[in-house]
Amino acid sequence: MILLTGFEPFGGESTNPSWQAAERAADLLCAQGRAAVAVEVPCVFGRSIEALEAALGEYEPAIVLCVGQAGGRGSISLERVAINVDDARIPDNAGNQPIDEPVVASGPAAYFSTLPIKACREAVAGLGIPVEVSQTAGTYVCNHLFYGLMDLLGDRRSTRGGFVHVPYSSEQGAAHGQPGLAVEAMAEALAMIATTTADTPVDARVTAGAEH
């Protein structure tokens, strides 16, 4: 089973392409004969992890792709690392705005994705979709959920998981004068990331680092 999650709209937006793309990617995977499900999670500190934990318990997935929106980025971003800090520039959808608080009080400083992020980058690039390995998932609810996912998967060694950021949708990008990507392309990329993960036990050894 492949579990995809996407967020509800936040920050004054009426839609969130992370949820739209996750939902469509699950449909694409099911059409390929792979068991997949998409779950929408709240853009709220704490509650997002609770929703994820419930979905993990219900579906017992082998692969988990949590997806969030990174408006202003121009590529699908495979996140490498989640850090143990909440530092919200804007309030979440429940009005919470934590500053310099840990995601998990007793947790390690960081967790790495267990997706084969470099092989996934190569596979998505082969589709002609802009993609990168990202070294930061921010300090808002996306990173919060990413860290929570990896903490929850500590007891589920057979489950691989990680976080993917998507840009604005094409419509949002045009409205904001920022890069955008069609939701259909996002969904295709997510499906490829899921299938590549399923078929790739050891990640590709290629460079995907950053100088800054």
Buried (B, 14 or more C-beta within 10 A) or exposed (E): BBBBBBBBBBBEBEBBBBBBBBBBBBEBBBEEEBEBBBBBBBBBBBBBBEBBBEBBEEBEBBBBBBBBBBBEBBBBBBBBBBBBBBBBEEBBBEEBBBEEBBBBEEBEEEBEBBBBBBBBBBBBBEEEBBBBBBEBBBBBBBBBBBBBBBBBBEEBEEBBBBBBBBBBBBBBBEEEEBBBBBBBBBBBBBBBBBBBBBEBEEBBEEEBEEEE
